[in-house]
Amino acid sequence: MMHITQIQAADETSVKAPTRRALAKQQTRAKVLAAARRLFSEQGYEGATIRDIASAAGMSTGAVFANFTDKSDLFREIMLTDMGALAEAMSEASAQGNGPQDGLLRVFVAGYRFYQTQLPLARAAFSVGWSPVDGPALRSAPQVQSMLGVITDLLRKGEESGELTAGAASELRAQMLFDAYLSNFDQAIFQGWTMDALEARANDQIAILLAGARKS
């Protein structure tokens, strides 16, 4: 019978280290993604071309296509990564809230701050997110469902604490709150609203959408 230490040693030797070729491929993908993120942030989705991205990454267009099918594939990976990080930021923000309204406001503001310095990237995300080709997959991604889940959890906690009526955490109310959060990017991207203005508008939206769910 093998000892535990022998089993562990066997397991460790069975795990193969990445080959030099695999490591090189990972590094290439990382360089392409970093260059693409910078150009999408500066120029938006339409303005950044594969040729530009390849040049910024210091490689050929062939190297880009060896790792990504096309520009939309490259952009989608950046968006999914960002949405995962954003969902985590929203979850952390919700934990700091004092009640459902304050928690929701913190969640909204966390989202606006996330894209504050890269609004062209947010603009590109909205453009691609509503396109008939790539939009459905992006909007139904698990990361988006995680953001909705943060909002639903806050509503559910409001029910449990007695601040909100039973049924306040309905799918419709959570979706309406999420839609309200998204709607303010129009003011941020195209109208140059400050964070204070966005926060004030978001606070009013949340208050209206929670009004019918508050216990009298």
N, C-alpha and C positions, 0 to 999 in steps of 0.2 A: 504493500500500500504506500502511495506517495505521501510524503509529509506536505503540510500546507506551504512551507517555504519552497518546496520543489514544484508544487502546482503553480505558485505565483511566478517562479522563475520561468516555467514553461509558457505561461500566459504572456509574460513580458517579451520572450524571444519570438512568440508567434505574431506579435504586433510589428508589422514592418514599418520602418521609417520611410517617409516620402522620398521618392527618387529625386535625383537632381532635375530631371525633366519636369516632374510634377511641381517642384518648388519654383522652377523658372516660370511655369504656366501661371501659378498663383501670383507671382510677382508681376507678371505682365498684366493680368486681370486687375490687380490692385492699382497699377499705374494708369491703366485705361480708365478705370472708374474714378480715380482722383482727378484726372484731366477732364473727363466728361462732366463731373460735378462742378468743377470750376467754370467751365464754359457754359453749361446750362444755367448756372447762377448768374453769370455775367450777361449772356446773350439770349437766354430763353431756349426753348426747345427748337423752334424753327431756325433760329440764328446760328446754332452750333451744328456744324456738319461733321461727318465721320472723318473727312480729311483734316479738318481743324483739330478734332480730338486726337487723331493719330499724331499729328505734328506736335501738339502740346504734350503728349505722352512720350515723345521722342522715338516713335516707331512708325512702321509702315501701316497703310490701311489694311493690308493683308493680315497683319498681326492682330488688328482689332477684329476683323471678320473671323479670325480663327478662334476667337473667344466669345463673340456675340453675333447673333444672327443678323441684326440690323440695329439702327439707332433706337428704335422703339424697345427692343430687347434690352439694350444698355440702359435706357432711361427707366424702364420698369424695375430693373434691379436696384437702381439708386432710390427710386420712390419707395419700394418695399422695405429697403433698409431704413430709410428715413421714417417711414410710418411705424415701423417697429420701435425705433428709438422714441418717436413722439408718443406712442401709446404708453411707454414706460414713464415718460416725463409727465403725462397726464395722470397716470396712476399715482405717482409720487405727490403731485400737486393736490389730488383729491384727498389724500390722507391728511393733509394739513388744514383742510376746511373745517369750519365751525358751523355745521348744519348744511343742508342740501344746497341752499342758494349760494353760500360762500364757497362751498366745495365746487359747485359747477362753475362759478366765476373763476376760480383758480385754475380749473381745467381749461377753460376757454383761453385765459391769458397765457397759460403754458404753451398752448398751440400757437398763439400769435407771436410770442417771443421766439419760438423755435425757428420760425421763418423770417423773423424781423430783419436779419442781415442778408437774406437771400430771397427777396420777393420775386425776382424773375424766375427762380426755380419753382416757387409756389405757383406763379402764373402758368408756367409750363405744365405743372402737375394738374391744374384745373383744365387746361386745354386738352391734355391727353386723357384725363379722367372722364371727360364727357364725349370723347370721340367714339363713333360706333364700332371701331375695330378693337381698340385697346381698352376702352373705358369700362365695359362690363367686368372684365377680369380684375382690373385695378380696384373698382368700387366694391367688389365682393371679396377682396383679399382678407385673410384672417386678421391682418393688422388693423384693418378698418373695423372689423367686428370687435376687436379688442378695445378700440376707442369707444364704440357704442356701449361695450360692456362696462367701461368705467362710469359712464353716465347712468346706466341702468342701476349699477350698484349703489351709486349715491342716492338715487330715488328710492331704492329698496331700503337703504339705511334710514332714510327719512320716514318711511312707513313704520319701520321697527321702533324708531324713537318716539313716534306719535306726532311728529311735526307734519307729516303728510297723510292723507287718507289712504285707505286700502285701494289698490289699483293704480296708485300714482306712478308706479314703475312700469306702466304699460309700454308695449313696443312702440306704439304711436307717439307717446309723449317723448320717449327717449330719442326717437328718430327726428321729431320736430326740434328738439333741443340741439341735436347734432347738425341739422340743417341750418339752424340759426347761427351756430358757431361758424359753419362754412360760409354763410352769406356775408359775413363781415370782412372776408378777404377781398371782396370787391372794393370796399372803402380803403383797405390797407394797400392794395396793389395799384389801383387806378386813381384814387383820390388823395393818397398821401396822408391818411389819418394818423395821428400820433397814438401811442399806446394808451394814453389816458382817455382819448376819445373812444377808442375801441373798447376799452374796459367799461366805460360809462354806458355805451350802447349795449354791450353784452349783458351788463347788470340789469338793464331795463327789459331786455328780451327774456332773460331768465325769470324775472319777477312776473311777467305777464304769463309765461307758459306754466309757471307753478301756481298761479293765483287760484285756479280751479281745483287744485289738489291740496291746498292748505286746509288744515282743520280750523274751524271757526272758534 
